[in-house]
Amino acid sequence: LAAGEDTLLGFTLTPPAGILPGEIDTVKISASSYTSGISAVSANIPQIIKIQRGDANWNGEINLADAIHIVFYIFADGAAPMPELLSGDPDCYGDVNIGDGIFIAKYLFQNGPAPCNEVDPL
């Protein structure tokens, strides 16, 4: 950029697995200028947490552990899918049932369809 010009920089921040909806993290944004030195800005930025349908245990990936998590939730009074119930609904039928565990297994091992609406905002 020439002196006196400015630009808009866009970026996406991805929170680590386990950050709960509504939590706020401090994000430090730094910018440097060859003419005026370095400036830094720190701000509390609320994160928009998104869910991955099919990632029922909220570890950041879809694997067999998610199907097992769903089965334990349904049949053994296990923990509900996290961070919300929709994480355990990869077929988007609106509820969590054994079909969702089977859906994940087919996706992983039989080239079944990918989870619907893979990323939904909370």
Summary of the structure (lengths in Angstrom):
residues: 122
radius of gyration: 20.1
end to end distance: 38.2
largest distance: 65.6
contacts: 290
relative contact order: 0.17
helix: 23%
strand: 21%
